[in-house]
Amino acid sequence: METIFRRSPAVFNRPVKKREIRNNWDVVLEYDNEGSGPYLIDLSHLSRWDIQDKDLDRFKPWEIRLPETPGHCLFHNGVLINRMNQNQASIWHLVGEKLDEPDDPVYTETTDGTVFLGIYGNDVFAITEKLTSLDFLEPSKKAPFLLQGPFAHVPCQIVTVENTAERSGILLTCSRGYAQDMVDAILSAGDEYDLRSAGETVFRSWLNLWAIRNKSVDNE
């Protein structure tokens, strides 16, 4: 049987220092001269699903309960679940062994139909304020939290993962067709802050630091 290789819709025109094939995805681990941040990271190879049902709260994907309140997020065992509204949530598998595919029509895999990006480091919110009016620093919201709306004029789901004195970062996803325009807009907005594309290793380091400090994170 012919192997089908899967490639991200986002392209960073920089020399690759280290890469690997994982689950048929071409995953960049490190680019040349990544610098000290801030970073734009392509995470499109990470599995993602939407779950939708009129009685959503009866579901526990991979034995993880869903956040009850729209905009709230829960991170457990490498899975980030974001409550979108009363009937819908998104599920992002950020780290860990490959999950079993859910065998229920309420789940829709969105991995191949979307682009998934992270922005991490210093000056993240100075960059994002050029691209959206969404408030990632709203003091009444506890990270991680979900916002939905236009980012670079494109409908997106965006999670503020972290906002501390040491680190800041967001994760965002939107339709695959906007991938390259989104990448170009973010890099342009971050040019004055020396924003650079980075490989997955940077993301893993960030996520490990965040997870160690927060253990299991639930803002319910």
VEXLO-519623 format. One line per field, with one value per atom (N, C-alpha, C): residue in three letters; atom name; z, y, x. Coordinates in pm, whole numbers, m for minus. Layout:
<drenzas>
r: c(ALA/...)
a: c(CA/...)
w: c(Z/...)
v: c(Y/...)
u: c(X/...)
</drenzas>
This chain:
<drenzas>
r: c(MET/MET/MET/GLU/GLU/GLU/THR/THR/THR/ILE/ILE/ILE/PHE/PHE/PHE/ARG/ARG/ARG/ARG/ARG/ARG/SER/SER/SER/PRO/PRO/PRO/ALA/ALA/ALA/VAL/VAL/VAL/PHE/PHE/PHE/ASN/ASN/ASN/ARG/ARG/ARG/PRO/PRO/PRO/VAL/VAL/VAL/LYS/LYS/LYS/LYS/LYS/LYS/ARG/ARG/ARG/GLU/GLU/GLU/ILE/ILE/ILE/ARG/ARG/ARG/ASN/ASN/ASN/ASN/ASN/ASN/TRP/TRP/TRP/ASP/ASP/ASP/VAL/VAL/VAL/VAL/VAL/VAL/LEU/LEU/LEU/GLU/GLU/GLU/TYR/TYR/TYR/ASP/ASP/ASP/ASN/ASN/ASN/GLU/GLU/GLU/GLY/GLY/GLY/SER/SER/SER/GLY/GLY/GLY/PRO/PRO/PRO/TYR/TYR/TYR/LEU/LEU/LEU/ILE/ILE/ILE/ASP/ASP/ASP/LEU/LEU/LEU/SER/SER/SER/HIS/HIS/HIS/LEU/LEU/LEU/SER/SER/SER/ARG/ARG/ARG/TRP/TRP/TRP/ASP/ASP/ASP/ILE/ILE/ILE/GLN/GLN/GLN/ASP/ASP/ASP/LYS/LYS/LYS/ASP/ASP/ASP/LEU/LEU/LEU/ASP/ASP/ASP/ARG/ARG/ARG/PHE/PHE/PHE/LYS/LYS/LYS/PRO/PRO/PRO/TRP/TRP/TRP/GLU/GLU/GLU/ILE/ILE/ILE/ARG/ARG/ARG/LEU/LEU/LEU/PRO/PRO/PRO/GLU/GLU/GLU/THR/THR/THR/PRO/PRO/PRO/GLY/GLY/GLY/HIS/HIS/HIS/CYS/CYS/CYS/LEU/LEU/LEU/PHE/PHE/PHE/HIS/HIS/HIS/ASN/ASN/ASN/GLY/GLY/GLY/VAL/VAL/VAL/LEU/LEU/LEU/ILE/ILE/ILE/ASN/ASN/ASN/ARG/ARG/ARG/MET/MET/MET/ASN/ASN/ASN/GLN/GLN/GLN/ASN/ASN/ASN/GLN/GLN/GLN/ALA/ALA/ALA/SER/SER/SER/ILE/ILE/ILE/TRP/TRP/TRP/HIS/HIS/HIS/LEU/LEU/LEU/VAL/VAL/VAL/GLY/GLY/GLY/GLU/GLU/GLU/LYS/LYS/LYS/LEU/LEU/LEU/ASP/ASP/ASP/GLU/GLU/GLU/PRO/PRO/PRO/ASP/ASP/ASP/ASP/ASP/ASP/PRO/PRO/PRO/VAL/VAL/VAL/TYR/TYR/TYR/THR/THR/THR/GLU/GLU/GLU/THR/THR/THR/THR/THR/THR/ASP/ASP/ASP/GLY/GLY/GLY/THR/THR/THR/VAL/VAL/VAL/PHE/PHE/PHE/LEU/LEU/LEU/GLY/GLY/GLY/ILE/ILE/ILE/TYR/TYR/TYR/GLY/GLY/GLY/ASN/ASN/ASN/ASP/ASP/ASP/VAL/VAL/VAL/PHE/PHE/PHE/ALA/ALA/ALA/ILE/ILE/ILE/THR/THR/THR/GLU/GLU/GLU/LYS/LYS/LYS/LEU/LEU/LEU/THR/THR/THR/SER/SER/SER/LEU/LEU/LEU/ASP/ASP/ASP/PHE/PHE/PHE/LEU/LEU/LEU/GLU/GLU/GLU/PRO/PRO/PRO/SER/SER/SER/LYS/LYS/LYS/LYS/LYS/LYS/ALA/ALA/ALA/PRO/PRO/PRO/PHE/PHE/PHE/LEU/LEU/LEU/LEU/LEU/LEU/GLN/GLN/GLN/GLY/GLY/GLY/PRO/PRO/PRO/PHE/PHE/PHE/ALA/ALA/ALA/HIS/HIS/HIS/VAL/VAL/VAL/PRO/PRO/PRO/CYS/CYS/CYS/GLN/GLN/GLN/ILE/ILE/ILE/VAL/VAL/VAL/THR/THR/THR/VAL/VAL/VAL/GLU/GLU/GLU/ASN/ASN/ASN/THR/THR/THR/ALA/ALA/ALA/GLU/GLU/GLU/ARG/ARG/ARG/SER/SER/SER/GLY/GLY/GLY/ILE/ILE/ILE/LEU/LEU/LEU/LEU/LEU/LEU/THR/THR/THR/CYS/CYS/CYS/SER/SER/SER/ARG/ARG/ARG/GLY/GLY/GLY/TYR/TYR/TYR/ALA/ALA/ALA/GLN/GLN/GLN/ASP/ASP/ASP/MET/MET/MET/VAL/VAL/VAL/ASP/ASP/ASP/ALA/ALA/ALA/ILE/ILE/ILE/LEU/LEU/LEU/SER/SER/SER/ALA/ALA/ALA/GLY/GLY/GLY/ASP/ASP/ASP/GLU/GLU/GLU/TYR/TYR/TYR/ASP/ASP/ASP/LEU/LEU/LEU/ARG/ARG/ARG/SER/SER/SER/ALA/ALA/ALA/GLY/GLY/GLY/GLU/GLU/GLU/THR/THR/THR/VAL/VAL/VAL/PHE/PHE/PHE/ARG/ARG/ARG/SER/SER/SER/TRP/TRP/TRP/LEU/LEU/LEU/ASN/ASN/ASN/LEU/LEU/LEU/TRP/TRP/TRP/ALA/ALA/ALA/ILE/ILE/ILE/ARG/ARG/ARG/ASN/ASN/ASN/LYS/LYS/LYS/SER/SER/SER/VAL/VAL/VAL/ASP/ASP/ASP/ASN/ASN/ASN/GLU/GLU/GLU)
a: c(N/CA/C/N/CA/C/N/CA/C/N/CA/C/N/CA/C/N/CA/C/N/CA/C/N/CA/C/N/CA/C/N/CA/C/N/CA/C/N/CA/C/N/CA/C/N/CA/C/N/CA/C/N/CA/C/N/CA/C/N/CA/C/N/CA/C/N/CA/C/N/CA/C/N/CA/C/N/CA/C/N/CA/C/N/CA/C/N/CA/C/N/CA/C/N/CA/C/N/CA/C/N/CA/C/N/CA/C/N/CA/C/N/CA/C/N/CA/C/N/CA/C/N/CA/C/N/CA/C/N/CA/C/N/CA/C/N/CA/C/N/CA/C/N/CA/C/N/CA/C/N/CA/C/N/CA/C/N/CA/C/N/CA/C/N/CA/C/N/CA/C/N/CA/C/N/CA/C/N/CA/C/N/CA/C/N/CA/C/N/CA/C/N/CA/C/N/CA/C/N/CA/C/N/CA/C/N/CA/C/N/CA/C/N/CA/C/N/CA/C/N/CA/C/N/CA/C/N/CA/C/N/CA/C/N/CA/C/N/CA/C/N/CA/C/N/CA/C/N/CA/C/N/CA/C/N/CA/C/N/CA/C/N/CA/C/N/CA/C/N/CA/C/N/CA/C/N/CA/C/N/CA/C/N/CA/C/N/CA/C/N/CA/C/N/CA/C/N/CA/C/N/CA/C/N/CA/C/N/CA/C/N/CA/C/N/CA/C/N/CA/C/N/CA/C/N/CA/C/N/CA/C/N/CA/C/N/CA/C/N/CA/C/N/CA/C/N/CA/C/N/CA/C/N/CA/C/N/CA/C/N/CA/C/N/CA/C/N/CA/C/N/CA/C/N/CA/C/N/CA/C/N/CA/C/N/CA/C/N/CA/C/N/CA/C/N/CA/C/N/CA/C/N/CA/C/N/CA/C/N/CA/C/N/CA/C/N/CA/C/N/CA/C/N/CA/C/N/CA/C/N/CA/C/N/CA/C/N/CA/C/N/CA/C/N/CA/C/N/CA/C/N/CA/C/N/CA/C/N/CA/C/N/CA/C/N/CA/C/N/CA/C/N/CA/C/N/CA/C/N/CA/C/N/CA/C/N/CA/C/N/CA/C/N/CA/C/N/CA/C/N/CA/C/N/CA/C/N/CA/C/N/CA/C/N/CA/C/N/CA/C/N/CA/C/N/CA/C/N/CA/C/N/CA/C/N/CA/C/N/CA/C/N/CA/C/N/CA/C/N/CA/C/N/CA/C/N/CA/C/N/CA/C/N/CA/C/N/CA/C/N/CA/C/N/CA/C/N/CA/C/N/CA/C/N/CA/C/N/CA/C/N/CA/C/N/CA/C/N/CA/C/N/CA/C/N/CA/C/N/CA/C/N/CA/C/N/CA/C/N/CA/C/N/CA/C/N/CA/C/N/CA/C/N/CA/C/N/CA/C/N/CA/C/N/CA/C/N/CA/C/N/CA/C/N/CA/C/N/CA/C/N/CA/C/N/CA/C/N/CA/C/N/CA/C/N/CA/C/N/CA/C/N/CA/C/N/CA/C/N/CA/C/N/CA/C/N/CA/C/N/CA/C/N/CA/C/N/CA/C/N/CA/C/N/CA/C/N/CA/C/N/CA/C/N/CA/C/N/CA/C/N/CA/C/N/CA/C/N/CA/C/N/CA/C/N/CA/C/N/CA/C/N/CA/C/N/CA/C/N/CA/C/N/CA/C/N/CA/C)
w: c(0/0/0/m83/m93/33/85/201/159/226/198/301/255/346/361/484/515/545/485/502/549/628/680/568/580/483/504/616/647/604/536/488/543/609/656/565/499/403/475/556/629/625/630/630/754/732/842/894/1027/1090/1129/1172/1216/1191/1137/1110/1129/1135/1143/1081/1038/990/1107/1140/1253/1211/1221/1178/1038/952/811/793/899/890/883/800/797/903/1017/1132/1146/1142/1163/1314/1359/1501/1530/1433/1457/1324/1320/1207/1241/1139/1163/1225/1318/1374/1422/1516/1568/1663/1715/1802/1940/2012/2151/2166/2056/2063/2050/2025/2021/1899/1907/1806/1747/1620/1555/1522/1569/1561/1487/1388/1314/1387/1429/1503/1430/1301/1225/1225/1259/1263/1388/1488/1612/1588/1639/1612/1681/1608/1661/1619/1708/1681/1730/1670/1727/1777/1886/1935/1948/1895/1892/1920/2016/2051/2136/2128/2207/2355/2390/2530/2548/2527/2521/2652/2763/2892/2928/2850/2879/2827/2750/2691/2776/2779/2846/2752/2657/2561/2633/2608/2671/2824/2877/3022/3081/2996/3042/3035/3145/3144/3066/3005/2928/3020/2992/3064/3046/3150/3145/3087/3097/3062/2930/2835/2710/2737/2668/2687/2783/2864/2959/2891/2943/2888/2999/2959/3053/2985/3055/3004/3094/3036/3116/3029/3080/3009/2865/2846/2715/2620/2666/2583/2635/2545/2579/2519/2604/2559/2584/2481/2486/2462/2556/2540/2452/2337/2241/2268/2293/2324/2394/2410/2484/2419/2287/2214/2147/2166/2089/2170/2151/2210/2109/2125/2042/2129/2069/2140/2066/2137/2077/2153/2083/2146/2132/2241/2235/2258/2337/2369/2414/2392/2437/2321/2356/2256/2175/2051/1964/2028/2024/2084/1990/2047/1967/1904/1779/1710/1774/1808/1868/1769/1813/1726/1759/1724/1750/1654/1589/1490/1548/1681/1738/1724/1694/1677/1529/1499/1364/1371/1303/1303/1215/1268/1197/1160/1186/1168/1026/927/790/730/790/735/793/886/953/964/992/1029/1179/1245/1390/1421/1486/1510/1656/1701/1834/1822/1908/1918/2064/2087/2222/2242/2366/2402/2453/2443/2483/2374/2415/2320/2238/2283/2207/2190/2298/2290/2224/2219/2138/1990/1955/1816/1783/1872/1840/1834/1908/1905/1771/1687/1551/1459/1502/1414/1455/1577/1625/1736/1755/1869/1986/1970/2081/2197/2318/2436/2503/2478/2538/2679/2725/2857/2952/2917/3001/3142/3244/3379/3441/3393/3451/3403/3302/3247/3296/3337/3386/3278/3245/3144/3196/3105/2963/2938/2843/2806/2655/2604/2460/2420/2310/2243/2099/2044/1905/1833/1717/1644/1539/1480/1371/1421/1354/1377/1239/1211/1075/977/1022/943/910/981/957/1082/1070/1187/1248/1377/1445/1581/1629/1770/1827/1938/1995/2145/2197/2341/2395/2492/2570/2667/2639/2723/2846/2826/2936/2922/3037/3042/3177/3183/3305/3276/3381/3362/3285/3296/3230/3087/3063/2933/2898/2768/2717/2594/2569/2450/2419/2291/2245/2144/2130/2025/1942/1812/1728/1612/1571/1456/1370/1240/1145/1022/927/807/731/679/611/496/428/312/344/470/510/565/563/635/598/470/433/454/427/453/603/686/830/875/827/861/819/698/647/729/766/844/983/1046/1181/1176/1080/1070/1041/957/927/1052/1128/1249/1354/1354/1453/1409/1291/1238/1330/1385/1470/1603/1638/1762/1733/1611/1569/1587/1556/1558/1451/1491/1397/1404/1292/1293/1372/1444/1525/1507/1537/1525/1650/1645/1753/1885/1882/2005/2097/2039/2120/2187/2112/2170/2283/2265/2369/2497/2483/2601/2674/2596/2656/2726/2658/2715/2842/2842/2960/3080/3059/3167/3221/3129/3168/3243/3193/3254/3392/3406/3536/3641/3602/3697/3731/3632/3651/3680/3663/3676/3579/3633/3547/3563/3451/3455/3419/3505/3481/3543/3460/3514/3545/3557/3596/3742)
v: c(m119/0/125/221/343/428/479/566/707/764/901/993/1084/1178/1301/1351/1465/1585/1698/1818/1934/2017/2133/2230/2304/2408/2535/2542/2659/2630/2726/2710/2824/2788/2886/2874/2981/2978/3000/2898/2903/2765/2761/2631/2549/2422/2331/2264/2266/2203/2058/2031/1895/1870/1752/1717/1567/1524/1382/1355/1231/1187/1120/1170/1116/1100/978/952/1006/988/1032/1183/1257/1402/1435/1533/1588/1698/1668/1758/1824/1956/2030/2044/1995/2005/2132/2174/2292/2355/2488/2564/2620/2656/2724/2862/2898/3033/3077/3001/3034/3154/3190/3306/3278/3386/3374/3407/3420/3449/3597/3631/3544/3452/3349/3245/3227/3191/3143/2996/2907/2763/2698/2618/2543/2411/2391/2271/2195/2215/2160/2008/1944/1797/1741/1824/1776/1752/1642/1601/1692/1719/1808/1756/1776/1737/1845/1851/1920/1814/1844/1758/1843/1794/1872/1783/1826/1751/1841/1820/1903/1873/1755/1719/1693/1794/1779/1729/1767/1737/1589/1507/1364/1294/1365/1305/1330/1229/1240/1182/1263/1211/1168/1044/987/1004/991/999/1137/1239/1376/1450/1510/1583/1713/1757/1881/2002/2112/2235/2272/2325/2352/2489/2583/2722/2760/2819/2865/2959/2934/3012/2949/2854/2788/2671/2641/2536/2443/2321/2223/2150/2140/2068/1949/1828/1707/1599/1537/1427/1463/1585/1627/1674/1676/1715/1847/1943/2071/2072/2088/2091/2231/2290/2427/2430/2485/2493/2612/2586/2690/2754/2670/2716/2603/2614/2512/2374/2373/2247/2201/2274/2243/2272/2186/2205/2162/2214/2170/2097/1999/1913/1917/1956/1965/1873/1775/1682/1740/1793/1868/1783/1678/1600/1461/1362/1226/1130/1004/900/928/877/896/841/918/878/787/700/622/715/689/772/752/860/844/785/686/615/660/784/840/957/966/1073/1214/1228/1363/1425/1342/1391/1414/1526/1555/1590/1512/1546/1668/1765/1891/1909/1809/1824/1866/1794/1821/1943/1985/2098/2233/2234/2358/2371/2492/2518/2545/2508/2521/2584/2701/2779/2818/2831/2885/3008/3106/3223/3230/3230/3214/3302/3358/3435/3572/3662/3800/3875/3979/4070/4004/3888/3819/3907/3973/4048/4185/4233/4352/4319/4196/4151/4128/4058/4023/4146/4252/4369/4439/4407/4461/4385/4267/4177/4155/4195/4169/4266/4284/4362/4272/4141/4048/4076/4068/4104/3979/3949/3832/3859/3982/4020/4058/4024/4060/4004/4092/4046/3953/3954/3867/3723/3698/3563/3500/3375/3301/3206/3217/3129/2985/2890/2905/2937/3025/3055/3074/3049/3052/3180/3239/3347/3304/3349/3320/3450/3467/3590/3612/3733/3760/3784/3721/3744/3759/3874/3906/3890/3930/3928/3787/3688/3549/3493/3425/3364/3256/3268/3178/3136/3023/2988/3015/3087/3126/3103/3033/3009/3084/3171/3228/3121/3061/2953/3009/3115/3165/3314/3383/3524/3553/3533/3557/3651/3693/3781/3712/3578/3502/3464/3428/3373/3412/3427/3446/3360/3315/3235/3211/3199/3165/3051/2980/2880/2922/2910/2949/2853/2838/2754/2823/2800/2854/2764/2795/2714/2703/2584/2555/2652/2696/2782/2916/2957/3086/3071/2950/2922/3015/3024/3102/3251/3300/3441/3471/3377/3396/3401/3307/3305/3435/3479/3601/3723/3729/3844/3846/3731/3726/3762/3706/3737/3885/3942/4085/4169/4134/4209/4196/4083/4061/4097/4154/4183/4276/4379/4473/4410/4297/4226/4105/4093/3982/3848/3844/3718/3625/3499/3402/3272/3201/3067/2974/2881/2784/2647/2545/2408/2360/2235/2180/2171/2163/2152/2271/2390/2508/2494/2445/2426/2325/2215/2112/2169/2249/2309/2401/2482/2572/2494/2393/2317/2242/2189/2119/2213/2332/2429/2466/2488/2526/2414/2292/2178/2146/2157/2130/2229/2355/2456/2443/2403/2399/2260/2158/2019/1999/1972/1968/2101/2165/2300/2298/2356/2360/2489/2578/2706/2705/2587/2582/2621)
u: c(85/0/89/54/131/113/225/221/184/86/44/107/192/256/168/160/76/167/133/215/129/190/120/87/m25/m55/27/98/181/325/387/524/608/718/815/938/971/1082/1215/1252/1378/1443/1576/1645/1609/1583/1548/1674/1689/1804/1776/1651/1617/1470/1438/1299/1281/1154/1125/989/967/837/767/646/569/424/373/235/209/309/304/311/335/352/501/534/669/676/739/740/876/879/1004/1027/1140/1176/1255/1334/1419/1460/1455/1506/1644/1720/1847/1822/1905/1906/1768/1712/1579/1581/1696/1703/1645/1615/1567/1419/1349/1207/1179/1053/935/934/848/846/706/701/580/604/517/539/423/456/353/327/201/162/51/42/m71/m76/35/38/m28/m58/m120/m269/m320/m459/m559/m669/m773/m910/m1006/m1144/m1238/m1356/m1472/m1569/m1638/m1744/m1869/m1981/m2104/m2224/m2307/m2426/m2515/m2647/m2738/m2728/m2676/m2652/m2504/m2424/m2279/m2218/m2277/m2215/m2217/m2288/m2288/m2163/m2079/m1960/m1836/m1749/m1619/m1513/m1465/m1366/m1238/m1197/m1079/m1083/m1204/m1230/m1199/m1206/m1185/m1318/m1360/m1486/m1470/m1578/m1576/m1594/m1527/m1557/m1704/m1765/m1908/m1942/m1850/m1880/m1814/m1888/m1826/m1709/m1599/m1477/m1379/m1427/m1337/m1266/m1147/m1062/m1015/m982/m928/m814/m701/m585/m558/m561/m543/m481/m376/m309/m272/m225/m180/m288/m413/m527/m585/m602/m665/m805/m906/m1045/m1100/m1162/m1208/m1359/m1434/m1579/m1611/m1674/m1704/m1841/m1941/m2076/m2148/m2279/m2353/m2345/m2333/m2343/m2213/m2105/m1985/m1859/m1759/m1627/m1521/m1400/m1289/m1188/m1121/m1028/m895/m787/m655/m561/m505/m411/m270/m218/m93/31/20/139/97/187/159/138/120/99/m28/m28/m143/m269/m376/m502/m581/m662/m755/m857/m891/m989/m1126/m1197/m1330/m1429/m1503/m1597/m1739/m1768/m1900/m1920/m2036/m2058/m2059/m2061/m2058/m1919/m1816/m1680/m1650/m1588/m1541/m1393/m1310/m1167/m1144/m1072/m1048/m901/m818/m673/m638/m686/m646/m716/m825/m900/m862/m767/m731/m580/m536/m397/m394/m285/m273/m138/m140/m19/m7/116/144/232/207/295/339/470/522/645/656/775/739/835/811/736/663/596/486/437/332/210/167/42/61/184/212/198/231/216/69/m2/m140/m232/m199/m288/m284/m186/m183/m279/m322/m395/m540/m576/m712/m748/m878/m927/m964/m951/m978/m883/m936/m858/m803/m678/m614/m565/m577/m527/m640/m763/m876/m857/m852/m818/m920/m1044/m1147/m1134/m1050/m1034/m905/m914/m799/m749/m620/m562/m555/m581/m610/m758/m785/m922/m931/m1052/m1078/m1149/m1102/m1174/m1199/m1311/m1344/m1375/m1316/m1340/m1234/m1233/m1139/m997/m903/m760/m699/m641/m597/m713/m833/m956/m1006/m957/m995/m1062/m1179/m1242/m1150/m1125/m1031/m1084/m1032/m1037/m898/m893/m763/m767/m668/m657/m536/m559/m450/m404/m290/m240/m170/m94/m11/10/6/38/102/233/307/422/491/607/718/724/830/796/669/631/488/466/330/314/191/171/25/m5/m138/m129/m239/m257/m377/m369/m482/m499/m624/m656/m760/m748/m845/m846/m931/m944/m812/m786/m661/m633/m737/m717/m654/m661/m603/m461/m406/m281/m167/m135/m17/m38/m159/m188/m176/m221/m212/m66/15/157/224/199/262/220/91/42/106/118/178/326/398/541/563/478/490/464/359/328/438/508/612/751/764/896/976/913/986/1029/968/1004/1093/1142/1227/1157/1029/954/1009/1037/1092/1014/1013/955/1045/981/1055/992/1069/1020/950/907/826/902/1035/1113/1089/1078/1048/912/814/681/684/754/762/823/927/990/893/821/722/612/558/448/492/612/662/672/725/736/598/505/369/300/313/246/304/435/497/447/437/393/245/166/21/m33/52/7/m111/m230/m349/m420/m450/m505/m652/m733/m879/m930/m986/m1032/m1179/m1239/m1380/m1394)
</drenzas>
